[in-house]
Amino acid sequence: MSEILGTDSGQSMEKSVKQDMLPPLSHAHLNKLKKTKGHIVIDNVTVDYGKGVVAVKDANLEIQPGEFVCLLGPSGCGKSTLMNTVASFVKPTSGTVTVDGERVKKPGLDRGMVFQQHSLFPWKTVCDNVAFGPLMAKKGKAEAKSIARTFVEMVGLSAYENSYPGMLSGGMKQRVGIARALANYPNVLLMDEPFGALDAQTRAMMQENLLQIWGEFGISVIFVTHDIDEAVFLADRVVVMSASPGRLIADIKVDLPRPRDASMVTSKEYVETKKKCMELIRSESLRAFELQSSKK
């Protein structure tokens, strides 16, 4: 279990583990939204940091409203860099990124971000962390608080809304991070290996919980991962990137029905898709290792 705080007693640890494993969603507050927003076009994007460091090369990708797309590739291939061009944390050296026909020039409320590390304000409660975005969007305090409570309940943490991040487990912190990213009702959710630091059990539950949230919102998702099983289980499409400089070398459709559950990992379709991804990733990982060795 990652980062269980509160006390060191076995009772507190057991409580935190159980909280991570609970099915967390309440469907009482949100109607399923029509999938008309969140159209992403990455057009011939290159990110060149200079001195021979090219993170992304000639990337072309279109994501339809409501699609769940995983970026999969070996370590250091530019997955996060490419996603960060959509967030506008990284500016393309050449090429363009558009969301719903508008060129991306700066971060905006239409794009929510969940990081690998939770990035919560340690001095704010769970509810106040989630309310921060609506407050920055000029919502009144009462409205921001109401929005925050809706999303805290949706991720199953109502009992912890007045707790501080230091009192939460790793999985619970990431739930707060997801709630905070959604509190401005974005059209696009960007997720940079958000479950990478979690133990296997918590990670599996978080994946299923994320799919429930995604189904509730009808939101476009770009999810960065190096975990093949995670990519196949979550995605409509798995986009595979090459070793550095990162190029998009495969766009694999995942023909698994939704809603998804753990029983699907033994299905023929799952195994075949995983095999395709494994072959590509193994080849690119070997190439990345060779490139790194040759630079010494």
C-alpha positions as CSV (number, residue, x, y, z in Angstrom):
1,M,0.0,0.0,0.0
2,S,1.5,3.3,-1.0
3,E,1.5,6.2,1.5
4,I,-0.9,5.2,4.2
5,L,-0.9,7.9,6.9
6,G,-2.9,8.7,10.0
7,T,-1.4,6.3,12.5
8,D,0.8,3.3,12.2
9,S,-1.7,0.9,13.7
10,G,-2.9,-2.1,11.8
11,Q,-6.5,-0.9,12.2
12,S,-5.8,2.4,10.4
13,M,-4.0,0.6,7.6
14,E,-6.9,-1.8,7.2
15,K,-9.4,1.0,7.1
16,S,-7.3,2.8,4.4
17,V,-7.0,-0.4,2.3
18,K,-10.7,-1.0,2.5
19,Q,-11.4,2.6,1.4
20,D,-9.2,2.2,-1.7
21,M,-11.1,-1.0,-2.6
22,L,-14.6,0.3,-2.3
23,P,-16.6,0.9,-5.5
24,P,-16.5,4.7,-5.2
25,L,-19.0,6.2,-7.7
26,S,-22.4,7.7,-7.1
27,H,-24.4,8.3,-10.2
28,A,-27.0,10.6,-8.6
29,H,-25.6,13.9,-9.7
30,L,-24.4,13.8,-13.3
31,N,-26.2,13.0,-16.5
32,K,-24.3,11.4,-19.3
33,L,-23.1,14.2,-21.5
34,K,-23.3,14.1,-25.3
35,K,-20.0,13.4,-26.9
36,T,-19.8,16.6,-29.0
37,K,-16.8,18.3,-27.3
38,G,-13.2,17.1,-26.9
39,H,-12.2,16.8,-30.6
40,I,-8.3,16.8,-30.5
41,V,-6.1,17.1,-33.6
42,I,-2.3,16.9,-33.3
43,D,-1.0,17.9,-36.7
44,N,2.6,17.2,-37.6
45,V,3.9,18.1,-34.2
46,T,7.6,18.1,-33.4
47,V,9.2,19.0,-30.1
48,D,12.9,19.8,-30.4
49,Y,14.7,20.9,-27.3
50,G,17.9,21.6,-29.2
51,K,21.4,20.1,-28.9
52,G,20.2,16.9,-30.6
53,V,17.4,16.3,-28.2
54,V,14.2,15.7,-30.2
55,A,11.4,14.4,-27.9
56,V,8.6,14.1,-30.5
57,K,8.9,13.9,-34.2
58,D,6.2,14.5,-36.8
59,A,3.3,13.3,-34.6
60,N,-0.1,13.2,-36.2
61,L,-3.1,12.0,-34.2
62,E,-6.9,12.7,-34.2
63,I,-9.0,11.9,-31.2
64,Q,-12.8,12.0,-31.6
65,P,-15.1,13.4,-28.8
66,G,-15.5,10.9,-26.0
67,E,-12.7,8.6,-27.1
68,F,-10.3,7.1,-24.6
69,V,-6.8,6.9,-26.1
70,C,-3.7,5.5,-24.4
71,L,-0.2,6.6,-25.4
72,L,2.0,3.6,-24.9
73,G,5.8,3.4,-25.4
74,P,9.2,2.7,-23.8
75,S,10.5,5.0,-21.1
76,G,11.8,8.3,-22.5
77,C,9.9,8.1,-25.8
78,G,8.1,11.4,-25.5
79,K,4.7,10.2,-24.4
80,S,4.3,12.8,-21.7
81,T,5.8,15.5,-23.9
82,L,3.3,14.9,-26.6
83,M,0.4,15.0,-24.1
84,N,1.8,18.2,-22.6
85,T,1.5,19.9,-26.0
86,V,-2.3,19.3,-25.7
87,A,-2.2,20.8,-22.1
88,S,0.0,23.6,-23.5
89,F,2.7,23.0,-20.9
90,V,5.0,22.3,-23.8
91,K,5.0,24.4,-27.0
92,P,5.6,22.5,-30.3
93,T,8.7,23.5,-32.2
94,S,6.6,22.9,-35.3
95,G,3.1,21.7,-36.1
96,T,-0.2,22.5,-34.3
97,V,-2.6,21.2,-31.7
98,T,-6.3,22.0,-31.8
99,V,-9.1,21.2,-29.4
100,D,-12.6,21.6,-30.8
101,G,-11.2,23.6,-33.7
102,E,-9.3,26.1,-31.6
103,R,-5.6,26.2,-31.7
104,V,-4.0,25.4,-28.3
105,K,-1.9,28.4,-27.1
106,K,-2.2,28.2,-23.3
107,P,-3.6,26.0,-20.6
108,G,-7.4,26.3,-20.3
109,L,-10.4,25.1,-18.3
110,D,-11.4,22.9,-21.2
111,R,-8.5,20.6,-20.4
112,G,-8.1,18.9,-17.0
113,M,-4.8,17.3,-15.9
114,V,-4.0,14.5,-13.5
115,F,-0.3,13.9,-12.7
116,Q,1.5,10.8,-11.6
117,Q,2.1,12.6,-8.3
118,H,-1.1,13.9,-6.8
119,S,0.1,17.6,-6.5
120,L,-2.5,18.4,-3.9
121,F,-2.2,21.4,-1.6
122,P,-1.2,19.9,1.8
123,W,-2.6,22.8,3.8
124,K,-6.1,22.4,2.2
125,T,-8.7,19.9,3.0
126,V,-10.0,17.4,0.4
127,C,-13.0,19.5,-0.3
128,D,-11.0,22.8,-0.6
129,N,-8.5,21.1,-2.9
130,V,-11.3,20.2,-5.3
131,A,-13.0,23.6,-4.9
132,F,-9.8,25.4,-5.9
133,G,-10.4,25.1,-9.7
134,P,-14.0,26.5,-9.6
135,L,-12.8,29.3,-7.4
136,M,-10.1,30.2,-9.9
137,A,-12.8,30.1,-12.5
138,K,-14.6,32.9,-10.6
139,K,-17.3,30.8,-9.1
140,G,-18.6,32.0,-5.7
141,K,-17.5,30.3,-2.6
142,A,-20.8,28.5,-2.0
143,E,-21.0,27.3,-5.6
144,A,-17.4,26.1,-5.6
145,K,-18.0,24.2,-2.4
146,S,-21.1,22.6,-3.8
147,I,-19.3,21.5,-7.0
148,A,-16.4,20.2,-4.9
149,R,-18.7,18.1,-2.7
150,T,-20.4,16.6,-5.8
151,F,-17.1,15.4,-7.1
152,V,-15.8,14.3,-3.8
153,E,-18.9,12.2,-3.4
154,M,-18.5,10.9,-6.9
155,V,-15.1,9.5,-6.2
156,G,-16.2,7.9,-2.9
157,L,-14.5,10.2,-0.4
158,S,-17.4,12.1,1.2
159,A,-16.3,10.8,4.6
160,Y,-12.9,12.4,4.1
161,E,-13.9,15.8,2.7
162,N,-12.6,17.6,5.7
163,S,-9.4,15.5,5.9
164,Y,-6.0,16.7,4.7
165,P,-3.9,15.0,2.0
166,G,-1.4,13.7,4.6
167,M,-4.2,11.6,6.1
168,L,-4.9,9.8,2.9
169,S,-3.5,6.7,1.1
170,G,-1.9,7.0,-2.3
171,G,-5.0,5.8,-4.1
172,M,-7.3,8.2,-2.2
173,K,-5.0,11.1,-3.1
174,Q,-5.3,10.2,-6.7
175,R,-9.1,10.1,-6.4
176,V,-8.9,13.7,-5.1
177,G,-6.7,14.6,-8.1
178,I,-9.2,13.2,-10.5
179,A,-12.1,15.0,-8.8
180,R,-10.1,18.2,-8.9
181,A,-9.3,17.8,-12.6
182,L,-13.0,17.2,-13.4
183,A,-14.4,20.0,-11.2
184,N,-14.2,22.6,-14.0
185,Y,-16.2,20.2,-16.3
186,P,-13.4,20.0,-18.9
187,N,-14.0,18.5,-22.4
188,V,-10.6,16.7,-22.3
189,L,-8.9,14.8,-19.4
190,L,-5.1,14.4,-19.6
191,M,-3.6,11.7,-17.4
192,D,0.1,11.3,-17.0
193,E,0.7,7.8,-15.6
194,P,-1.6,8.6,-12.7
195,F,-1.6,5.1,-11.2
196,G,2.1,4.3,-11.7
197,A,3.0,4.7,-8.0
198,L,0.1,2.5,-6.7
199,D,0.2,-1.1,-5.7
200,A,-1.3,-3.7,-8.1
201,Q,-4.6,-4.2,-6.2
202,T,-5.3,-0.5,-5.8
203,R,-4.3,0.2,-9.3
204,A,-6.7,-2.3,-10.7
205,M,-9.6,-0.8,-8.7
206,M,-8.6,2.7,-9.8
207,Q,-8.7,1.6,-13.4
208,E,-12.3,0.3,-13.1
209,N,-13.3,3.5,-11.2
210,L,-11.8,5.7,-13.9
211,L,-13.8,3.9,-16.6
212,Q,-17.0,4.5,-14.6
213,I,-16.2,8.2,-14.3
214,W,-15.3,8.4,-18.0
215,G,-18.6,6.6,-18.9
216,E,-20.5,9.1,-16.8
217,F,-19.0,12.1,-18.4
218,G,-18.5,11.2,-22.0
219,I,-15.2,13.0,-21.9
220,S,-12.1,12.6,-24.2
221,V,-9.2,11.1,-22.4
222,I,-5.5,10.9,-23.3
223,F,-3.8,8.5,-20.8
224,V,-0.1,8.1,-20.8
225,T,1.3,4.7,-19.6
226,H,4.1,2.3,-20.1
227,D,1.9,-0.6,-18.8
228,I,0.5,-2.7,-21.7
229,D,-2.2,-4.4,-19.6
230,E,-3.4,-1.0,-18.4
231,A,-3.5,0.4,-21.9
232,V,-5.5,-2.5,-23.3
233,F,-7.9,-2.6,-20.4
234,L,-8.7,1.1,-20.5
235,A,-8.5,2.3,-24.1
236,D,-10.6,2.5,-27.2
237,R,-7.3,2.9,-29.1
238,V,-3.7,2.2,-28.1
239,V,-1.3,4.6,-29.8
240,V,2.2,3.2,-29.7
241,M,5.2,5.5,-29.8
242,S,8.7,4.6,-30.9
243,A,12.0,5.0,-29.0
244,S,13.3,8.6,-29.0
245,P,12.7,10.6,-31.0
246,G,9.1,9.7,-30.4
247,R,7.1,8.9,-33.5
248,L,3.6,7.4,-33.6
249,I,4.2,3.9,-35.1
250,A,0.9,2.1,-34.5
251,D,-2.7,2.9,-33.8
252,I,-4.4,-0.2,-32.4
253,K,-8.1,-0.4,-31.9
254,V,-9.2,-2.3,-28.8
255,D,-12.2,-4.5,-29.7
256,L,-13.4,-5.2,-26.2
257,P,-17.0,-4.4,-25.2
258,R,-17.9,-1.9,-22.5
259,P,-18.4,-1.7,-19.6
260,R,-15.1,-3.6,-19.0
261,D,-14.3,-5.8,-16.0
262,A,-11.4,-8.0,-14.9
263,S,-12.8,-11.1,-16.5
264,M,-12.0,-9.7,-19.9
265,V,-8.2,-10.1,-19.5
266,T,-8.4,-13.7,-20.5
267,S,-10.5,-13.2,-23.6
268,K,-9.2,-13.9,-27.0
269,E,-9.5,-10.2,-28.1
270,Y,-7.6,-9.0,-25.1
271,V,-4.8,-11.5,-25.5
272,E,-4.4,-10.8,-29.2
273,T,-4.3,-7.0,-28.6
274,K,-1.9,-7.3,-25.8
275,K,0.4,-9.5,-28.0
276,K,0.4,-6.8,-30.7
277,C,1.4,-4.2,-28.2
278,M,4.1,-6.4,-26.6
279,E,5.8,-7.1,-29.9
280,L,6.0,-3.4,-30.7
281,I,7.1,-2.3,-27.3
282,R,9.7,-5.0,-27.0
283,S,11.2,-3.9,-30.3
284,E,11.2,-0.3,-29.4
285,S,12.5,-0.9,-25.9
286,L,15.5,-2.8,-27.3
287,R,16.1,0.0,-29.8
288,A,16.0,2.6,-27.0
289,F,18.5,0.6,-25.0
290,E,20.8,0.4,-28.0
291,L,20.5,4.1,-28.6
292,Q,21.2,4.9,-24.9
293,S,24.3,2.6,-25.0
294,S,25.6,4.2,-28.1
295,K,25.6,7.7,-26.6
296,K,28.0,6.7,-23.8
